């Protein structure tokens, strides 16, 4: 998912996707430890997706604070 597409999501949808991505990351870590994960690139993709979601949430938080001040 591209950053422009993520920015179109509502706050609730973005938080839900972040929670889902964090759960997926936890599951991927378990799979690595148990030797079940064959596509290790999914770890990097998921980590970057989490960073994207958190960045956009932070941008919105800063914009809201600047709008109030």
Biopython code that builds the backbone (N, CA, C, O; Angstrom):
import numpy as np
from Bio.PDB.StructureBuilder import StructureBuilder

atoms = [
    (1, "UNK", "N", (0.844, -1.164, 0.000)),
    (1, "UNK", "CA", (0.000, 0.000, 0.000)),
    (1, "UNK", "C", (0.901, 1.243, 0.000)),
    (1, "UNK", "O", (1.848, 1.328, 0.781)),
    (2, "UNK", "N", (0.609, 2.173, -0.852)),
    (2, "UNK", "CA", (1.398, 3.388, -0.974)),
    (2, "UNK", "C", (0.997, 4.398, 0.103)),
    (2, "UNK", "O", (-0.104, 4.332, 0.650)),
    (3, "UNK", "N", (1.893, 5.322, 0.397)),
    (3, "UNK", "CA", (1.642, 6.325, 1.431)),
    (3, "UNK", "C", (0.425, 7.177, 1.091)),
    (3, "UNK", "O", (-0.354, 7.525, 1.979)),
    (4, "UNK", "N", (0.256, 7.514, -0.180)),
    (4, "UNK", "CA", (-0.897, 8.326, -0.589)),
    (4, "UNK", "C", (-2.204, 7.583, -0.305)),
    (4, "UNK", "O", (-3.194, 8.196, 0.095)),
    (5, "UNK", "N", (-2.207, 6.283, -0.508)),
    (5, "UNK", "CA", (-3.415, 5.484, -0.236)),
    (5, "UNK", "C", (-3.677, 5.408, 1.261)),
    (5, "UNK", "O", (-4.829, 5.450, 1.694)),
    (6, "UNK", "N", (-2.624, 5.297, 2.047)),
    (6, "UNK", "CA", (-2.773, 5.200, 3.501)),
    (6, "UNK", "C", (-3.305, 6.516, 4.060)),
    (6, "UNK", "O", (-4.101, 6.514, 5.000)),
    (7, "UNK", "N", (-2.873, 7.635, 3.491)),
    (7, "UNK", "CA", (-3.335, 8.940, 3.974)),
    (7, "UNK", "C", (-4.834, 9.136, 3.757)),
    (7, "UNK", "O", (-5.453, 9.953, 4.438)),
    (8, "UNK", "N", (-5.418, 8.403, 2.825)),
    (8, "UNK", "CA", (-6.854, 8.520, 2.562)),
    (8, "UNK", "C", (-7.702, 7.775, 3.587)),
    (8, "UNK", "O", (-8.913, 7.985, 3.661)),
    (9, "UNK", "N", (-7.072, 6.904, 4.380)),
    (9, "UNK", "CA", (-7.802, 6.123, 5.370)),
    (9, "UNK", "C", (-8.214, 7.002, 6.540)),
    (9, "UNK", "O", (-7.564, 8.001, 6.844)),
    (10, "UNK", "N", (-9.301, 6.613, 7.187)),
    (10, "UNK", "CA", (-9.728, 7.341, 8.382)),
    (10, "UNK", "C", (-8.816, 6.954, 9.549)),
    (10, "UNK", "O", (-8.048, 5.996, 9.464)),
    (11, "UNK", "N", (-8.916, 7.708, 10.622)),
    (11, "UNK", "CA", (-8.089, 7.463, 11.804)),
    (11, "UNK", "C", (-8.338, 6.060, 12.359)),
    (11, "UNK", "O", (-7.392, 5.352, 12.705)),
    (12, "UNK", "N", (-9.597, 5.660, 12.445)),
    (12, "UNK", "CA", (-9.936, 4.340, 12.992)),
    (12, "UNK", "C", (-9.408, 3.216, 12.106)),
    (12, "UNK", "O", (-8.892, 2.216, 12.605)),
    (13, "UNK", "N", (-9.538, 3.380, 10.798)),
    (13, "UNK", "CA", (-9.039, 2.362, 9.870)),
    (13, "UNK", "C", (-7.523, 2.241, 9.966)),
    (13, "UNK", "O", (-6.974, 1.141, 9.904)),
    (14, "UNK", "N", (-6.862, 3.364, 10.117)),
    (14, "UNK", "CA", (-5.408, 3.363, 10.203)),
    (14, "UNK", "C", (-4.938, 2.672, 11.481)),
    (14, "UNK", "O", (-3.977, 1.903, 11.456)),
    (15, "UNK", "N", (-5.602, 2.938, 12.576)),
    (15, "UNK", "CA", (-5.250, 2.288, 13.843)),
    (15, "UNK", "C", (-5.505, 0.793, 13.754)),
    (15, "UNK", "O", (-4.715, 0.001, 14.269)),
    (16, "UNK", "N", (-6.593, 0.393, 13.111)),
    (16, "UNK", "CA", (-6.894, -1.032, 12.944)),
    (16, "UNK", "C", (-5.815, -1.706, 12.109)),
    (16, "UNK", "O", (-5.362, -2.797, 12.456)),
    (17, "UNK", "N", (-5.394, -1.074, 11.012)),
    (17, "UNK", "CA", (-4.357, -1.646, 10.163)),
    (17, "UNK", "C", (-3.024, -1.729, 10.902)),
    (17, "UNK", "O", (-2.270, -2.683, 10.712)),
    (18, "UNK", "N", (-2.730, -0.747, 11.736)),
    (18, "UNK", "CA", (-1.504, -0.771, 12.529)),
    (18, "UNK", "C", (-1.518, -1.936, 13.512)),
    (18, "UNK", "O", (-0.518, -2.638, 13.667)),
    (19, "UNK", "N", (-2.641, -2.135, 14.166)),
    (19, "UNK", "CA", (-2.782, -3.252, 15.100)),
    (19, "UNK", "C", (-2.622, -4.587, 14.381)),
    (19, "UNK", "O", (-1.946, -5.488, 14.877)),
    (20, "UNK", "N", (-3.243, -4.709, 13.212)),
    (20, "UNK", "CA", (-3.128, -5.938, 12.429)),
    (20, "UNK", "C", (-1.682, -6.193, 11.997)),
    (20, "UNK", "O", (-1.206, -7.327, 12.036)),
    (21, "UNK", "N", (-0.992, -5.133, 11.588)),
    (21, "UNK", "CA", (0.397, -5.274, 11.141)),
    (21, "UNK", "C", (1.302, -5.681, 12.306)),
    (21, "UNK", "O", (2.216, -6.487, 12.134)),
    (22, "UNK", "N", (1.046, -5.125, 13.479)),
    (22, "UNK", "CA", (1.847, -5.501, 14.653)),
    (22, "UNK", "C", (1.608, -6.962, 15.024)),
    (22, "UNK", "O", (2.545, -7.672, 15.391)),
    (23, "UNK", "N", (0.359, -7.412, 14.929)),
    (23, "UNK", "CA", (0.062, -8.826, 15.196)),
    (23, "UNK", "C", (0.732, -9.728, 14.171)),
    (23, "UNK", "O", (1.253, -10.789, 14.516)),
    (24, "UNK", "N", (0.718, -9.306, 12.912)),
    (24, "UNK", "CA", (1.385, -10.087, 11.868)),
    (24, "UNK", "C", (2.886, -10.168, 12.134)),
    (24, "UNK", "O", (3.496, -11.220, 11.940)),
    (25, "UNK", "N", (3.481, -9.064, 12.576)),
    (25, "UNK", "CA", (4.911, -9.047, 12.881)),
    (25, "UNK", "C", (5.233, -10.026, 14.005)),
    (25, "UNK", "O", (6.235, -10.740, 13.950)),
    (26, "UNK", "N", (4.387, -10.054, 15.013)),
    (26, "UNK", "CA", (4.597, -10.986, 16.117)),
    (26, "UNK", "C", (4.527, -12.426, 15.613)),
    (26, "UNK", "O", (5.354, -13.259, 15.986)),
    (27, "UNK", "N", (3.542, -12.716, 14.768)),
    (27, "UNK", "CA", (3.416, -14.063, 14.222)),
    (27, "UNK", "C", (4.609, -14.431, 13.352)),
    (27, "UNK", "O", (5.078, -15.569, 13.386)),
    (28, "UNK", "N", (5.100, -13.470, 12.573)),
    (28, "UNK", "CA", (6.273, -13.732, 11.740)),
    (28, "UNK", "C", (7.499, -14.028, 12.594)),
    (28, "UNK", "O", (8.299, -14.900, 12.256)),
    (29, "UNK", "N", (7.644, -13.306, 13.694)),
    (29, "UNK", "CA", (8.780, -13.562, 14.593)),
    (29, "UNK", "C", (8.709, -14.974, 15.167)),
    (29, "UNK", "O", (9.727, -15.659, 15.267)),
    (30, "UNK", "N", (7.510, -15.406, 15.542)),
    (30, "UNK", "CA", (7.352, -16.765, 16.048)),
    (30, "UNK", "C", (7.714, -17.783, 14.976)),
    (30, "UNK", "O", (8.357, -18.794, 15.259)),
    (31, "UNK", "N", (7.298, -17.510, 13.743)),
    (31, "UNK", "CA", (7.598, -18.433, 12.648)),
    (31, "UNK", "C", (9.093, -18.511, 12.378)),
    (31, "UNK", "O", (9.604, -19.578, 12.040)),
    (32, "UNK", "N", (9.797, -17.399, 12.523)),
    (32, "UNK", "CA", (11.251, -17.411, 12.332)),
    (32, "UNK", "C", (11.914, -18.283, 13.389)),
    (32, "UNK", "O", (12.791, -19.092, 13.084)),
    (33, "UNK", "N", (11.485, -18.109, 14.636)),
    (33, "UNK", "CA", (12.082, -18.856, 15.739)),
    (33, "UNK", "C", (11.841, -20.351, 15.588)),
    (33, "UNK", "O", (12.722, -21.158, 15.886)),
    (34, "UNK", "N", (10.659, -20.719, 15.128)),
    (34, "UNK", "CA", (10.338, -22.136, 14.997)),
    (34, "UNK", "C", (10.803, -22.717, 13.665)),
    (34, "UNK", "O", (10.681, -23.921, 13.437)),
    (35, "UNK", "N", (11.333, -21.873, 12.789)),
    (35, "UNK", "CA", (11.842, -22.358, 11.514)),
    (35, "UNK", "C", (10.777, -22.570, 10.461)),
    (35, "UNK", "O", (11.045, -23.235, 9.460)),
    (36, "UNK", "N", (9.592, -22.042, 10.638)),
    (36, "UNK", "CA", (8.494, -22.230, 9.687)),
    (36, "UNK", "C", (8.463, -21.174, 8.585)),
    (36, "UNK", "O", (7.852, -21.391, 7.538)),
    (37, "UNK", "N", (9.114, -20.036, 8.810)),
    (37, "UNK", "CA", (9.057, -18.944, 7.840)),
    (37, "UNK", "C", (10.110, -19.141, 6.759)),
    (37, "UNK", "O", (11.303, -19.224, 7.050)),
    (38, "UNK", "N", (9.661, -19.213, 5.513)),
    (38, "UNK", "CA", (10.595, -19.380, 4.404)),
    (38, "UNK", "C", (10.843, -18.062, 3.686)),
    (38, "UNK", "O", (11.926, -17.856, 3.140)),
    (39, "UNK", "N", (9.860, -17.164, 3.676)),
    (39, "UNK", "CA", (9.997, -15.875, 3.005)),
    (39, "UNK", "C", (10.321, -14.807, 4.045)),
    (39, "UNK", "O", (9.422, -14.150, 4.571)),
    (40, "UNK", "N", (11.603, -14.638, 4.335)),
    (40, "UNK", "CA", (12.003, -13.702, 5.384)),
    (40, "UNK", "C", (11.843, -12.244, 4.961)),
    (40, "UNK", "O", (11.930, -11.352, 5.804)),
    (41, "UNK", "N", (11.616, -11.988, 3.692)),
    (41, "UNK", "CA", (11.414, -10.610, 3.245)),
    (41, "UNK", "C", (10.115, -10.030, 3.803)),
    (41, "UNK", "O", (9.951, -8.811, 3.849)),
    (42, "UNK", "N", (9.207, -10.883, 4.220)),
    (42, "UNK", "CA", (7.955, -10.399, 4.812)),
    (42, "UNK", "C", (8.210, -9.648, 6.112)),
    (42, "UNK", "O", (7.448, -8.750, 6.470)),
    (43, "UNK", "N", (9.280, -10.010, 6.821)),
    (43, "UNK", "CA", (9.628, -9.284, 8.044)),
    (43, "UNK", "C", (9.931, -7.827, 7.723)),
    (43, "UNK", "O", (9.428, -6.925, 8.392)),
    (44, "UNK", "N", (10.742, -7.597, 6.713)),
    (44, "UNK", "CA", (11.120, -6.248, 6.313)),
    (44, "UNK", "C", (9.906, -5.470, 5.809)),
    (44, "UNK", "O", (9.733, -4.301, 6.152)),
    (45, "UNK", "N", (9.073, -6.107, 5.005)),
    (45, "UNK", "CA", (7.886, -5.447, 4.476)),
    (45, "UNK", "C", (6.945, -5.031, 5.601)),
    (45, "UNK", "O", (6.426, -3.915, 5.606)),
    (46, "UNK", "N", (6.734, -5.925, 6.541)),
    (46, "UNK", "CA", (5.821, -5.642, 7.650)),
    (46, "UNK", "C", (6.376, -4.545, 8.543)),
    (46, "UNK", "O", (5.638, -3.668, 8.992)),
    (47, "UNK", "N", (7.683, -4.593, 8.802)),
    (47, "UNK", "CA", (8.317, -3.573, 9.630)),
    (47, "UNK", "C", (8.173, -2.194, 8.990)),
    (47, "UNK", "O", (7.887, -1.218, 9.684)),
    (48, "UNK", "N", (8.366, -2.107, 7.695)),
    (48, "UNK", "CA", (8.243, -0.832, 6.990)),
    (48, "UNK", "C", (6.788, -0.353, 6.931)),
    (48, "UNK", "O", (6.523, 0.848, 6.980)),
    (49, "UNK", "N", (5.861, -1.290, 6.828)),
    (49, "UNK", "CA", (4.445, -0.933, 6.827)),
    (49, "UNK", "C", (4.040, -0.344, 8.179)),
    (49, "UNK", "O", (3.299, 0.637, 8.237)),
    (50, "UNK", "N", (4.527, -0.946, 9.258)),
    (50, "UNK", "CA", (4.262, -0.431, 10.599)),
    (50, "UNK", "C", (4.825, 0.982, 10.724)),
    (50, "UNK", "O", (4.166, 1.869, 11.266)),
    (51, "UNK", "N", (6.034, 1.192, 10.229)),
    (51, "UNK", "CA", (6.653, 2.515, 10.289)),
    (51, "UNK", "C", (5.835, 3.539, 9.499)),
    (51, "UNK", "O", (5.676, 4.678, 9.939)),
    (52, "UNK", "N", (5.323, 3.144, 8.350)),
    (52, "UNK", "CA", (4.504, 4.038, 7.537)),
    (52, "UNK", "C", (3.239, 4.439, 8.286)),
    (52, "UNK", "O", (2.885, 5.617, 8.331)),
    (53, "UNK", "N", (2.560, 3.456, 8.873)),
    (53, "UNK", "CA", (1.335, 3.754, 9.618)),
    (53, "UNK", "C", (1.625, 4.690, 10.787)),
    (53, "UNK", "O", (0.893, 5.654, 11.009)),
    (54, "UNK", "N", (2.695, 4.407, 11.537)),
    (54, "UNK", "CA", (3.020, 5.240, 12.688)),
    (54, "UNK", "C", (3.406, 6.658, 12.258)),
    (54, "UNK", "O", (3.070, 7.625, 12.941)),
    (55, "UNK", "N", (4.099, 6.782, 11.145)),
    (55, "UNK", "CA", (4.498, 8.092, 10.650)),
    (55, "UNK", "C", (3.279, 8.933, 10.283)),
    (55, "UNK", "O", (3.207, 10.113, 10.626)),
    (56, "UNK", "N", (2.338, 8.334, 9.597)),
    (56, "UNK", "CA", (1.147, 9.074, 9.179)),
    (56, "UNK", "C", (0.287, 9.436, 10.392)),
    (56, "UNK", "O", (-0.284, 10.525, 10.443)),
    (57, "UNK", "N", (0.194, 8.535, 11.360)),
    (57, "UNK", "CA", (-0.537, 8.862, 12.587)),
    (57, "UNK", "C", (0.125, 10.038, 13.302)),
    (57, "UNK", "O", (-0.559, 10.926, 13.810)),
    (58, "UNK", "N", (1.448, 10.041, 13.338)),
    (58, "UNK", "CA", (2.176, 11.134, 13.994)),
    (58, "UNK", "C", (1.985, 12.444, 13.228)),
    (58, "UNK", "O", (1.828, 13.499, 13.843)),
    (59, "UNK", "N", (1.996, 12.391, 11.910)),
    (59, "UNK", "CA", (1.752, 13.588, 11.107)),
    (59, "UNK", "C", (0.391, 14.193, 11.430)),
    (59, "UNK", "O", (0.249, 15.408, 11.561)),
    (60, "UNK", "N", (-0.599, 13.328, 11.555)),
    (60, "UNK", "CA", (-1.951, 13.806, 11.882)),
    (60, "UNK", "C", (-1.997, 14.406, 13.283)),
    (60, "UNK", "O", (-2.676, 15.407, 13.513)),
    (61, "UNK", "N", (-1.274, 13.793, 14.219)),
    (61, "UNK", "CA", (-1.240, 14.295, 15.582)),
    (61, "UNK", "C", (-0.600, 15.686, 15.622)),
    (61, "UNK", "O", (-1.101, 16.581, 16.303)),
    (62, "UNK", "N", (0.490, 15.862, 14.904)),
    (62, "UNK", "CA", (1.166, 17.158, 14.859)),
    (62, "UNK", "C", (0.274, 18.207, 14.196)),
    (62, "UNK", "O", (0.195, 19.341, 14.668)),
    (63, "UNK", "N", (-0.399, 17.830, 13.099)),
    (63, "UNK", "CA", (-1.291, 18.755, 12.416)),
    (63, "UNK", "C", (-2.439, 19.181, 13.323)),
    (63, "UNK", "O", (-2.856, 20.339, 13.291)),
    (64, "UNK", "N", (-2.950, 18.262, 14.126)),
    (64, "UNK", "CA", (-4.039, 18.583, 15.033)),
    (64, "UNK", "C", (-3.560, 19.537, 16.125)),
    (64, "UNK", "O", (-4.289, 20.449, 16.514)),
    (65, "UNK", "N", (-2.336, 19.329, 16.620)),
    (65, "UNK", "CA", (-1.791, 20.209, 17.648)),
    (65, "UNK", "C", (-1.534, 21.611, 17.103)),
    (65, "UNK", "O", (-1.773, 22.599, 17.797)),
    (66, "UNK", "N", (-1.056, 21.701, 15.885)),
    (66, "UNK", "CA", (-0.798, 23.001, 15.281)),
    (66, "UNK", "C", (-2.107, 23.737, 14.986)),
    (66, "UNK", "O", (-2.162, 24.966, 15.036)),
    (67, "UNK", "N", (-3.132, 22.991, 14.686)),
    (67, "UNK", "CA", (-4.427, 23.604, 14.433)),
    (67, "UNK", "C", (-5.046, 24.168, 15.694)),
    (67, "UNK", "O", (-5.773, 25.160, 15.634)),
    (68, "UNK", "N", (-4.774, 23.561, 16.828)),
    (68, "UNK", "CA", (-5.316, 24.013, 18.106)),
    (68, "UNK", "C", (-4.530, 25.207, 18.626)),
    (68, "UNK", "O", (-5.109, 26.141, 19.181)),
    (69, "UNK", "N", (-3.236, 25.180, 18.453)),
    (69, "UNK", "CA", (-2.360, 26.230, 19.024)),
    (69, "UNK", "C", (-2.472, 27.545, 18.329)),
    (69, "UNK", "O", (-1.796, 28.502, 18.707)),
]
sb = StructureBuilder()
sb.init_structure("model")
sb.init_model(0)
sb.init_chain("A")
sb.init_seg("    ")
for serial, (resi, resn, name, xyz) in enumerate(atoms, 1):
    if name == "N":
        sb.init_residue(resn, " ", resi, " ")
    sb.init_atom(name, np.array(xyz, "f"), 0.0, 1.0, " ", f" {name:<3s}", serial, name[0])
structure = sb.get_structure()
